[in-house]
């Protein structure tokens, strides 16, 4: 993502949140991807907008959801996985199923917007689940019970196809959830919101910094402010403390707990970095050499 776009994104944080409350109208009839041929190409680090990130603790695989599709950047060169879809919203459930939303790219037989789509093969193929042609979820998160999405209104989904309006409507800019629990976080222009019931009801977090992007796993959480300050929490997002490390170009982040150690991963327009000391320091994440 170019620096000029990132700067505008942070300066207009409040404007973006307010604008995202507009509900998108339907564009065309639903479709399926049953006959889709997976697209995979080796490439350099993706330069298009990064909208989401997932790091698999077991394998070390790093996925970036971008304007031009899904990329595996844990190897060099990076690999684009699956079709070209503008993945505006992206999340991964505890069982490894990928959920996304956004707009189809050239040659992709899906309505615009795509609604909620899922992949059970690591992003090679995507299947429409619901709200095709209706919803462009710019924010998605998965608890152990279901998916939370924001497309101008906050919705919860426990079965893939049946959505309900959340009891409390929160103008979420970004959503994050503990896939192994029921806690979710929503960043808004007026402060951090927290849910303890899979996204149905929300409460403001007193004293929390103004965060733009967050990540949470179990009781460990991390967040970045619009000006690049990093905060961490050890009680599921209730209390936050500022860390020394800063980064003003973070486009996406993830937090993983491996063998009792917490890792904070961040992705920017220039690469991926990781902290293994709760945000005190970051180092470049060196990708493994791919096959020739």
N, C-alpha and C positions, 0 to 999 in steps of 0.2 A: 504494500500500500504506500503510495507516495507520501512524503512527509507533509506536503501541503494539505492533502486530504485528511491526514491524521490530526493536524493542527486545527483545521476547521471542525473536525469531528468533536474535539475536546472543547473548543470555544463555544460551539453551538450545542453542547450537551443538552441543555434544557429545551432548545428548539426541537432537537431530534426526538426527545421523549414525547413532547407535546404532539409533534406531527405523526408519530407512530400510533396515535389513538384513532386515526382515520381508518375505517373499515374498508377493505378492498372489495370491490364488486366482482361477481363471477365473470369469467372471460369465455369459457367454452365448456363443452361436455366432458365428463370424466373419461379417462382412458386407462389402459394397463400397459405394463412393460413385460408381458410374458415372453415375447419373442425378441427382447432386447439383446443385442450383441455387446458384451462388455468391451469397453474401450480402455486400453492401458498404454501409456506412453512414458518413456523416460524423459526427464527434463531437468532443468536447473530448478533451484528453489522458486516456488511460485511467486510471481510479482503482482498478481491480482489481489483484490481486497480479501483479507482473511476475516471470516466471520465466526469461526469456532475451532476448537481444538480438543483432541482426546489423546491421552497417553495411556497405553496398556501397561500396567505395572509388571505383569508376568513376562511379556515379550520385549518390552521397550519400544514397541511400535508407536510412532507419533503421527497422528492424522491431523491434517488441516483442512477445514471446510472453507472453500474460497468461492469467489465470483465465477470461476471457471470449472468448478467441480471439486472432488475430493483428492487430496494428495497424501501419500505416505512419504514423509521427509526424514524417516529414520535411516534411510539408505541414500547413498550418493552415486549416481544422480537420483533425484526424487522421482517418484512414480505417480502419475495420475491414475486413479482407480475409478473405473466405471464411466458413465456418460457425463457430458458437459451440462451440469445443472448449477445454476447460481444458488448455492446453499446458504440462504440468508439466515435460517435457523438450523441448529444442529445440536444433537445430544446423543449420548450413548447410555443405554440402560445397563443394569448390573449383569444381565444375562448376555451382554455383548451385542444386542440388537441396536442398530443405528437408526435414529429417527431424524428427519430433516424436513425443511420446507423451503420455498423459494420460487424460482422461475426456470423453465426448461431452456436449454441451449439449442443451437441449430441441430435439427435432425432428431430431437428427442420428442417422442410421441406422448406428451403430457399436456394437460391444460395449463393455462397461465392465470393465476398462480397454481402451484402443484398441490396445495393443501398439505396434509401430513403424509409423508411417504416413509417407508421403512426398508432397511436392507438387513438380511440375515446372513450375508456372505461377505461381510467386510467392506461393502460399498460398491461391489462389482455390478450388482443389479438392485434396482429399487422398485418397490411395489406400492401403488397408491392405497392408502388406508381410509382416508376420510377428508371431507371438505375440499375436494379437488375442484379447482375453478373458483373457489370461494376465499380461502385463507392463505395469506402469506405471513406465516409466523416468523417474525424477526427475532423472537426470543423463545427458546424451548429448553425444558429441563425435565429430567426423569427421576422420580423418587422410586422406592421399591414397589409402590402401588400403582403408578401410572405416569402419564405425561402431563406437564403443564405447558400451556402455550399462550402467547400474546400476539394477537393480530389486530389490535385496536380495542379489544376487550380480553379480559383474562379468562381462560377456559381450562378446565381439567378433564382428563380423559383416562379412564381406567380399563378400557377394553380395545382401544385402537380405532373404534368407529363411533362411539357414543360420547359426545362432549356435553359438559354442563358448565353454565356460567359459575365462576367462583363466587362465593358468598360475599367476599370483599373485592371490589374492583380496584386494582392497582395499575397505574400507568407504567408498566415495567419497560425499562430500557434493556436490561439484561437479566436473565434468570439463571440460577444455579441451584442444584439440589443434591442431597446425599442419596446416592442410588441404593445405599444399604439401609436407609431410614426414611423418615417422613419430614425432615426439615428442608425448607427451601428458602432461598434469598432472592430478593428482587431489588435492583438498583433503580432509583427514580431521581428526577431532578430535585426533589425536596428531601431526599434522604433514603437510607437503607430500610427495607421492609423485610420482615421475617415471618415465615409460616411454620407452624408445628403440626399441620394436618394435611400435608400433601397439596398445599396451595389453595385451599378453600377459604381460610380466614388468615388475615395478615395483621401484624402489629409493627409499628415503627420501633427501631432499635435505638433507645436513648443513648446519646453520646457517640454514636457511630460516625466515622468520617463520611464525607460525600464520595462514595465509591462509584466507579463506572462499570467495572467488570469484577466478578467474584468467582471463586471456585470453592467447593466444599466436599469433604470426604469424612464421614463419621463426625467427630467433634472438631476436626481440624478445618480451618477455613483461611482463605487469603483473598485480598482484594486490592485493586489498583485505583487510584484517584485520577481525575482528568488531567492533573499535572504530573502524573507519574510516580507519586509516592506509594509505597507498598505498606500494607497493613496485614496483620495476621491475627487469628483468633484460635483459642484452644477450647472454647466452650460452645461450638456450633454457631458462631456469629453473634453472640450476645455482647461480648466485650472484645475490644480491638486494641492492638498496640502497634505503633509505628516501628518499622524496621529500617536499617541504614540504607539498604539497596533501593535505588530508584531507576525508573526507565520510562521515558516520555513517549515511547512509540509502541506501547503494547497494544496489539490488536485482539489477542485472545489469550486465555490462560487455562491451566488445569492443575489440579492438586491430586497427588496419589500418595497412598501410604503403603510402603513396601517393607516387610520385615521389621515393622515397628518404627521405621524412619519415614518422615514426611518430606516429599519432594514437591517443590513449586516450579511449574513449567510455564514459560511465557513465550509467545510468538510475536515477532514484529515483521516489518517489511524486509528486514535484512537477515533474519535467521531465528533460530530457537535457542533459548538459554534455560538453564536449570539451576535451582538452588537446593542444596541438600542440608542447609542449616537454618531453615525457616526464614529465609529472606535476608539474612545478614550479608551474604555474598551470592553472586551468580557467576556461572561459567558457561561458555559456549557448549552446546550439546553437539558432540561430534558424530555425524552419521556414519554408519558402517558403509564400506565400499560395496556397491551393488555388483551384480553380475555383468560381465562385459557382453 
